[in-house]
Amino acid sequence: MRPELHAFPPFQPPRRVLLGPGPSEVPPLVLQALARPTIGHLDPAFLSLMDETRQMLRAVFETDNTLTVPMSGTGSAGMETSLVNVVEPGDRVLVGVHGVFGVRMAEVARRAGAEVLEVHAEWGTPLDPDAMRKAALEFQPKVLALVHAETSTGVLLDLAPYRGICDEVGALLLTDMVTSLGGLRVEVDRHGVDIAYSGTQKCLSCPPGLSPVTFSARADEALTRRKRPVQSWYLDLSLIRDYWGASRAYHHTAPINMLYGLHEALRLVLDEGLVAREARHHATGRKFATAIEALGLELLVEPGSRLPPLTTVKVPPGVDEARVRKILLEQYGVEIGGGLGPLKGRVWRIGLMGHAATLVNCVIVVGALSATLRYVGHAAGVDLVEALRVMEAS
């Protein structure tokens, strides 16, 4: 039977404090930008916004790369774009795996026809540059792929050693910056990164739906020298660059209002300043980690490798981690994430990203988690007053 129209009222989302691994809290100015009138994707006013968006993306990536665009799609689209544009069947790709997203990069490369070698590190620890170098020298890859900010584990990888490794074997350096761009300085050019991709829903504090990518001149040349077309027509940068470039050649209808939102989100990042924004994320992440340890809980990642915008907290023995998340969401309106892969059921992933990286949110999630742990019967070592005191002093 056809339902009556009155059976479908306007959707009213509940109010949540988004402190999981993404999406993050969206600032009011970005929400307002999303609600502006839609215009045509070839309208001169929109083309001007596109140009400004590319300029701001280059500034946030800290690169002079001409081929820097926001892809239509989430961060996974950026991952696919980064690989399928430079990988052809038979190419060799070396992937550093220290979490879920390294696994996914390897799978995308295989589907593009590459011969893939994985170098693994224990989840919660960074890759070993010496192991990566040894593998690169033996394998001689075309692409060396790394996850800079591993969202599944909360590990931040030091990129410093990897340009040198790539130079030894003539490889392109590809990095996942989904949870670092907009929260930390990624310094693409200084690190010699050839290809980087991100997502809008993490530290950029924009809804999910776009994936910024940037390709160096080396990567652009690899794209130009391909022997066969890119396997994905939709993600083919040799076509998309013409829409984002001077010719404005039609490729697909851009997500116009999402680009309004990204333009505003980037403007807010640059208005705050990259140095100040990174300092805020470091300070908030440090205070949160200090408070969590004062509650008697353990962190998965050692201090020198922690990703400031996203912290992985070990679930205490005997605690049902999914029940804790459910109570936090239903009783306090606070969303945090659970573990993935081998960390499923073993950790909580708590994000203080972008607009949400504030002391207020630290207090909210520490207090709600402390109260919930007491409620489910885990009271040992849970002293909220002491945790807040230590956090304030840190």
Secondary structure, 3 states (H helix, E strand, C coil): CCCCHHHCCCCCCCCCEECCCCCCCCCHHHHHHHCCCCCCCCCHHHHHHHHHHHHHHHHHHCCCCCEEEEEECCHHHHHHHHHHCCCCCCCEEEEEECCHHHHHHHHHHHHCCCEEEEEECCCCCCCCHHHHHHHHHHHCCCEEEEECEECCCCEECCCCCHHHHHHHHCCEEEEECCCCECCECCCHHHHCCCEEECCCCCCCCCCCCEEEEEECHHHHHHHHCCCCCCCCCCCCHHHHHHHHCCCCCCCCCCCHHHHHHHHHHHHHHHHHCHHHHHHHHHHHHHHHHHHHHHCCCCECCCHHHECCCEEEEECCCCCCHHHHHHHHHHHHCEECEECCHHHCCCEEEEECCHHHCCHHHHHHHHHHHHHHHHHCCCCCCCCHHHHHHHHHHC
